[in-house]
Amino acid sequence: QVQLVESGGGLVQAGGSLRLSCAASGNIFSINLMGWYRQAPGKQRELVATETSGGNLNYADSVKGRFTISRDNAKNTVYLQMNSLNPEDTAVYLCYMYLQNRGYYTYWGQGTQVTVSS
């Protein structure tokens, strides 16, 4: 079985930075896509950033220039560096991976709370 474990959330003042991590464990053959979503109270889940195995990056317009997604293939880990945070970034951040286990499946992390105070 594959598990994704997130860490790095917390409370930060506006203008501050946080770095989220998401590590996958289990029987993993390859990871095709890693990414982050977020969900704020009363709002739909929205894509934040993704990175393919080929290195293609995609960011939500609202985070471009402030957030950076990266990966460590040796550790099956994806990171999200978040700079210049503002209160609108407050949400539960969830990582996901589309990977090959016995077949191709999407797995989600448990979510980590990010709260930005003004």
URHU-V586957 format. One record per backbone hydrogen bond with DSSP energy under -1.0 kcal/mol. CO is the residue of the C=O (numbers start at 0). NH is the residue of the N-H. E is the energy in kcal/mol with one decimal. If there is no record, write none. Layout:
co->CO nh->NH e->E
co->CO nh->NH e->E
This chain:
co->2 nh->24 e->-2.5
co->4 nh->22 e->-2.5
co->6 nh->20 e->-2.7
co->9 nh->114 e->-2.7
co->11 nh->116 e->-2.4
co->12 nh->15 e->-2.3
co->15 nh->84 e->-2.3
co->17 nh->81 e->-3.3
co->19 nh->79 e->-2.1
co->20 nh->6 e->-2.1
co->21 nh->77 e->-2.3
co->22 nh->4 e->-2.5
co->24 nh->2 e->-2.2
co->25 nh->27 e->-1.3
co->29 nh->99 e->-3.3
co->31 nh->52 e->-2.2
co->32 nh->97 e->-2.6
co->33 nh->50 e->-2.8
co->34 nh->95 e->-2.3
co->35 nh->47 e->-2.9
co->35 nh->48 e->-1.6
co->36 nh->93 e->-2.5
co->37 nh->45 e->-2.9
co->38 nh->91 e->-2.4
co->39 nh->42 e->-2.2
co->45 nh->37 e->-2.3
co->47 nh->59 e->-2.5
co->48 nh->35 e->-2.8
co->49 nh->57 e->-2.0
co->50 nh->33 e->-2.5
co->51 nh->54 e->-1.9
co->55 nh->51 e->-2.1
co->57 nh->49 e->-2.3
co->59 nh->62 e->-1.7
co->59 nh->63 e->-1.0
co->62 nh->65 e->-2.3
co->62 nh->66 e->-2.4
co->65 nh->82 e->-1.9
co->67 nh->80 e->-2.9
co->69 nh->78 e->-3.0
co->71 nh->76 e->-1.9
co->75 nh->23 e->-2.6
co->76 nh->71 e->-2.9
co->77 nh->21 e->-1.7
co->78 nh->69 e->-1.6
co->79 nh->19 e->-2.6
co->80 nh->67 e->-2.4
co->81 nh->17 e->-2.1
co->84 nh->14 e->-3.6
co->85 nh->88 e->-2.6
co->86 nh->89 e->-1.7
co->90 nh->113 e->-2.7
co->91 nh->38 e->-2.2
co->92 nh->111 e->-2.1
co->93 nh->36 e->-2.9
co->94 nh->108 e->-2.6
co->95 nh->34 e->-2.2
co->96 nh->106 e->-2.6
co->97 nh->31 e->-2.4
co->97 nh->32 e->-1.5
co->98 nh->104 e->-2.6
co->99 nh->28 e->-3.2
co->102 nh->100 e->-3.2
co->104 nh->98 e->-2.6
co->106 nh->96 e->-2.1
co->111 nh->92 e->-3.0
co->112 nh->9 e->-1.1
co->113 nh->90 e->-2.0
co->114 nh->11 e->-2.6
co->116 nh->13 e->-2.3
